[in-house]
Amino acid sequence: MANAEKGKKITFKQLLRKSAFVAGVNAARAGKPFDYDAYRDDIPSQWSYERGRILGLTFTGAIKNGRNVTLEAIWAAHTAYSDKTMI
């Protein structure tokens, strides 16, 4: 998976650890409307937030168990990326 701004590859585990991603998941699951100003000045974090919202709507399991990312969440992210649900 590529980082939008710098073209650096990151793993799904790294993506799911990001606070912006978790914020997106939580916002989507809470039914909050999209926040167009979220992470406005940080493009990679904005992408993480948007991807988090997508996964939050398509995956109902836990993203983390304490500080650790769950295998189910990693697999769900991989599946969403593979089937182009999450870009």
KESE-341122 format. One record per residue (C-alpha): z, x, y; residue number from 0. Coordinates in nm, 2 decimals. Layout:
N
Z | X | Y | k
Z | X | Y | NUM
...
end
This chain:
87
Z | X | Y | k
0.00 | 0.00 | 0.00 | 0
-0.10 | 0.15 | 0.34 | 1
0.11 | 0.15 | 0.65 | 2
-0.09 | -0.04 | 0.92 | 3
-0.05 | 0.21 | 1.21 | 4
-0.06 | 0.55 | 1.05 | 5
-0.25 | 0.48 | 0.73 | 6
0.04 | 0.63 | 0.53 | 7
0.10 | 0.49 | 0.18 | 8
0.44 | 0.35 | 0.10 | 9
0.57 | 0.20 | -0.22 | 10
0.67 | -0.16 | -0.26 | 11
1.03 | -0.05 | -0.30 | 12
1.01 | 0.13 | 0.04 | 13
0.86 | -0.19 | 0.20 | 14
1.12 | -0.42 | 0.05 | 15
1.40 | -0.19 | 0.18 | 16
1.29 | -0.23 | 0.55 | 17
1.51 | -0.44 | 0.77 | 18
1.21 | -0.60 | 0.93 | 19
1.08 | -0.71 | 0.59 | 20
1.42 | -0.86 | 0.49 | 21
1.43 | -1.03 | 0.83 | 22
1.10 | -1.19 | 0.77 | 23
1.20 | -1.31 | 0.42 | 24
1.52 | -1.46 | 0.56 | 25
1.34 | -1.63 | 0.85 | 26
1.08 | -1.79 | 0.62 | 27
1.34 | -1.91 | 0.38 | 28
1.55 | -2.06 | 0.66 | 29
1.24 | -2.25 | 0.77 | 30
1.23 | -2.08 | 1.11 | 31
0.89 | -2.08 | 1.29 | 32
0.70 | -1.76 | 1.32 | 33
0.84 | -1.53 | 1.59 | 34
0.54 | -1.38 | 1.76 | 35
0.75 | -1.14 | 1.96 | 36
0.94 | -1.00 | 1.66 | 37
0.90 | -0.62 | 1.66 | 38
0.64 | -0.65 | 1.93 | 39
0.66 | -0.29 | 2.02 | 40
0.67 | -0.15 | 1.67 | 41
0.35 | -0.23 | 1.48 | 42
0.46 | -0.11 | 1.13 | 43
0.78 | -0.32 | 1.16 | 44
0.57 | -0.61 | 1.27 | 45
0.36 | -0.58 | 0.96 | 46
0.67 | -0.55 | 0.75 | 47
0.81 | -0.87 | 0.91 | 48
0.49 | -1.06 | 0.85 | 49
0.47 | -0.95 | 0.48 | 50
0.84 | -1.04 | 0.44 | 51
0.76 | -1.39 | 0.56 | 52
0.49 | -1.42 | 0.31 | 53
0.70 | -1.30 | 0.02 | 54
0.99 | -1.52 | 0.14 | 55
0.76 | -1.83 | 0.10 | 56
0.62 | -1.73 | -0.24 | 57
0.92 | -1.57 | -0.41 | 58
1.26 | -1.74 | -0.44 | 59
1.46 | -1.47 | -0.61 | 60
1.68 | -1.20 | -0.46 | 61
1.52 | -0.92 | -0.27 | 62
1.82 | -0.69 | -0.30 | 63
2.13 | -0.67 | -0.51 | 64
2.37 | -0.50 | -0.27 | 65
2.18 | -0.21 | -0.13 | 66
1.93 | -0.19 | -0.42 | 67
1.59 | -0.36 | -0.43 | 68
1.56 | -0.58 | -0.74 | 69
1.28 | -0.52 | -1.00 | 70
1.19 | -0.89 | -0.98 | 71
1.12 | -0.85 | -0.60 | 72
0.92 | -0.54 | -0.65 | 73
0.71 | -0.72 | -0.92 | 74
0.67 | -1.02 | -0.70 | 75
0.55 | -0.80 | -0.41 | 76
0.31 | -0.62 | -0.64 | 77
0.17 | -0.95 | -0.77 | 78
0.13 | -1.10 | -0.42 | 79
-0.05 | -0.78 | -0.30 | 80
-0.27 | -0.78 | -0.61 | 81
-0.38 | -1.14 | -0.57 | 82
-0.43 | -1.09 | -0.20 | 83
-0.15 | -1.34 | -0.10 | 84
0.01 | -1.05 | 0.09 | 85
-0.20 | -0.79 | 0.25 | 86
end
